[in-house]
C-alpha cells in the first residue's frame, strides 16, 4: 500500500490520552510541555511509563533538561529556537529533530545536529495563511538538496493524506489527524 513508503508518524500532543494512540503502529510522540500549568509531573511520568511499556519513542520540545531527566529518545527543536546545541557527550544518545520553514532555518538546524527536519507548512491550516503554504511542488523544490531525513508537517488531513507520497517526505507530523489514524486505511505496516 502507498502508506508503507512513510517510515514514521510523529504526534504532537499537549494533553496525552492513551486511547488516542492505542494500536497505531510506527508512531512517535512529541510532548509539548511549554505550558507548565497544563501538565504536572505525575502526568508526565504516566505518559512516559506508557510509552516505555509499548516501546513508543518520545521526544520533548525545546527542553534538553526534560530529555535528560526523563530519559527521552530525543529532542525536538522548533524553528524559532535559536540557542546553539552543543555536541556534548550527554546528547550523543539523543535523536535531535528540528523544524524549518526555509533554507536559512534548514542550515541552522543542521548546525544544531538535527537528524530529521520537519518542513512546514505543507497544506493549509489555521496557523498559516494561504500564501505561506508550500504545496507539493514548492515542498519538493525547497528540499531538493537537503541531505536530512524529511518529515512533512502542517495541515495534514484525510483529504490530502494521499498526496504525501508525491513529496520527498519519509514521515508525517500531525496534531489533529490522530483520530483518523484509527482507520485501517491509514495504518502503517
C-alpha positions, 0 to 999 in steps of 0.5 A: 500500500502507498502508506508503507513508503512513510517510515514514521508518524510523529504526534504532537500532543499537549494533553496525552490520552492513551486511547488516542494512540492505542494500536497505531503502529510506527508512531512517535510522540512529541510532548509539548510541555511549554505550558507548565500549568497544563501538565504536572509531573505525575502526568508526565511520568504516566505518559512516559511509563506508557510509552516505555511499556509499548516501546513508543519513542518520545521526544520533548520540545525545546527542553534538553533538561526534560530529555535528560531527566526523563530519559527521552529518545530525543529532542525536538527543536522548533524553528524559532529556537535559536540557542546553539546545541552543543555536541556534548557527550550527554546528547550523543544518545539523543535523536535531535529533530528540528523544524524549518520553514526555509533554507536559512532555518534548514542550515541552522538546524543542521548546525544544531545536529538535527537528524530529521527536519520537519518542513512546514507548512505543507497544506493549509491550516489555521496557523498559516495563511494561504500564501505561506503554504508550500504545496507539493511542488514548492515542498519538493523544490525547497528540499531538493538538496537537503541531505536530512531525513524529511518529515512533512508537517502542517495541515495534514488531513484525510483529504490530502493524506494521499498526496504525501507520497508525491513529496520527498517526505519519509514521515508525517507530523500531525496534531489533529489527524490522530483520530483518523489514524484509527482507520485501517486505511491509514495504518502503517505496516 
